[in-house]
Each structure stands twice: as C-alpha cells, then as structure tokens.
Amino acid sequence: MRIEVRLAAANGDDCLLTVRNDGATLAPLSTQGRGMGIRIMKYRARMIGATVLIQPLPTGGAQVLCQIIREPKRGQILP
C-alpha cells in the first residue's frame, strides 16, 4: 500500500492537508461500523475551524481532505 501526505497553501493563507492511499476503499456509509475514527477526525477539525471531506478514489483507495481556514488576528485588516 502507498500513502501520500501533502500540505499546501490554498486560497491565500488557508492550508489544505491531503492524505491519500491506494489500498482498501471506503465501505458505504450504510455498512460502516459505529467506530469513532471518522467522527473524531471531523470533531477535531471543527475545533480548529477546519473542514474534513473523506471520499473514495476512482482508482481505489481513499482520500481525506482537511481545509484549514486561517482566521485574521484581532485588529488585522485583510486585503
């Protein structure tokens, strides 16, 4: 199995974290267990003002996208 991790700037000061694997595909939502893995990832992302998207890849494997949106500091004027 191959795992690829990327962190890149997106939309100015925002960041996009991408984690991909070419291994097992995701189970359909209706057959996923009641584990905490995906729920805790989404919770932690919300705690830092980020969003998470988890999706299967057409070639097999899965991809997790986490967009981290930088908030302006108090008193800072954005362009």
Legacy VTK file of the C-alpha trace (Angstrom):
# vtk DataFile Version 3.0
C-alpha trace
ASCII
DATASET POLYDATA
POINTS 79 float
0.000 0.000 0.000
1.167 3.527 -0.766
0.251 6.557 1.380
0.715 10.129 0.188
0.542 13.152 2.516
0.571 16.727 1.204
0.250 20.103 2.887
-0.202 23.077 0.576
-1.303 26.703 0.662
-4.801 27.220 -0.679
-6.711 30.463 -1.207
-4.081 32.758 0.254
-3.441 31.940 3.910
-5.586 28.801 4.077
-3.981 25.339 4.095
-5.090 22.099 2.516
-3.944 18.809 4.010
-4.439 15.820 1.714
-3.910 12.191 2.737
-4.383 9.509 0.062
-3.899 5.775 -0.002
-4.175 3.234 -2.778
-5.297 0.415 -0.501
-8.744 -0.530 0.678
-11.691 1.546 -0.465
-14.185 3.014 1.970
-17.193 0.967 2.941
-20.556 2.512 2.019
-21.944 4.666 4.847
-24.770 2.198 5.418
-22.307 -0.604 6.257
-19.755 1.348 8.313
-19.465 0.464 11.955
-20.110 2.764 14.851
-16.425 3.434 15.468
-15.023 6.779 16.487
-12.339 7.228 13.791
-14.111 9.427 11.250
-16.272 11.159 13.856
-13.260 12.171 15.946
-11.408 13.459 12.846
-14.370 15.688 11.967
-14.740 16.844 15.586
-11.062 17.767 15.866
-11.193 19.606 12.548
-14.180 21.668 13.742
-12.294 22.516 16.939
-9.596 24.304 14.890
-12.002 25.845 12.383
-11.264 23.342 9.625
-13.421 21.104 7.462
-12.876 17.448 6.553
-14.002 15.571 3.465
-13.449 11.819 3.171
-14.051 10.145 -0.164
-13.173 7.045 -2.159
-10.846 7.450 -5.130
-11.985 6.223 -8.556
-8.795 4.161 -8.904
-9.243 2.516 -5.476
-8.191 3.679 -2.070
-9.413 6.734 -0.240
-8.662 10.423 0.213
-9.017 12.675 3.243
-9.044 16.428 2.626
-8.728 18.825 5.547
-9.025 22.532 4.751
-7.684 24.760 7.489
-9.049 28.287 7.253
-6.844 30.900 8.862
-8.769 33.464 10.842
-7.499 37.043 10.915
-5.878 38.161 14.141
-7.773 40.705 16.203
-7.356 44.151 14.640
-5.873 42.761 11.417
-7.313 44.060 8.161
-7.492 41.532 5.360
-6.758 42.543 1.770
LINES 1 80
79 0 1 2 3 4 5 6 7 8 9 10 11 12 13 14 15 16 17 18 19 20 21 22 23 24 25 26 27 28 29 30 31 32 33 34 35 36 37 38 39 40 41 42 43 44 45 46 47 48 49 50 51 52 53 54 55 56 57 58 59 60 61 62 63 64 65 66 67 68 69 70 71 72 73 74 75 76 77 78
